[in-house]
Amino acid sequence: MDTAINEARIGLTAPPLAVDAWLQGDPTSLGDLAGRVVLVAVFQVNCPGCFLHCLPRVEGLHRRYREQGLTVLGLATAFEDFDKNTVANLRLLLEEGRVIGETEKLLSQYGLLERGTWPYRLSFPVAMDHLTPRETDGTAAEVERFIEQRIDDFQARAPAEQHALRTHLRDYFSRQPFRPESFERYQLQGTPSYLLIDRNGHLVASRFGAYETLEADLIALL
């Protein structure tokens, strides 16, 4: 991650997305979207929940509110299953409606594929998060940064629990060959996640999983 770029904070200017490639739509930066409300849907192609709940929902929001000032961006990322969450598989989704891995398995089980393809077509710009090789000699610093940012009560835990948690995180990070820059810059917890940015470019919300008030929140910004 570029340490010269500040990490995201609610109420402050949203930092730029780190993008490897735009696979659909024109290349777009958050700075170009001043004056519009922006919704970034962060997903993985090997994430069934993203296809069951997130992507159909944001496609509907895009169609209903784009004329009122909403811009929806899709950001595919990869923090696991790096062999499946790839640019190639994202391209298959966007160009042919093909899904892979656990996504294909679950959607097939629920009867949500039509002739083997996903029936939805995303009509907003979609990019791939930029992945950088993880530096193994920086794992210890990464563990401490994760603890500082994500585990508020770490210092209150028993020493044995602190040690076990550090060991678990060190083992986890050492097995991950890449770091998803936008995912880490926005300190996301998983996928699907939603980033909501107001007309002044300020980050209003960053939510993982269910975001029940999403439509009401963006309407208020519009």
PyMOL commands that set and color helices and strands:
alter all, ss='L'
color gray80, all
select helices_A, chain A and resi 30-33+48-68+87-96+101-109+136-150+154-156+159-174+181-185+214-221
alter helices_A, ss='H'
color red, helices_A
select strands_A, chain A and resi 19-24+37-43+70-76+126-129+131-133+178-180+193-197+203-208
alter strands_A, ss='S'
color yellow, strands_A
deselect
rebuild
show_as cartoon
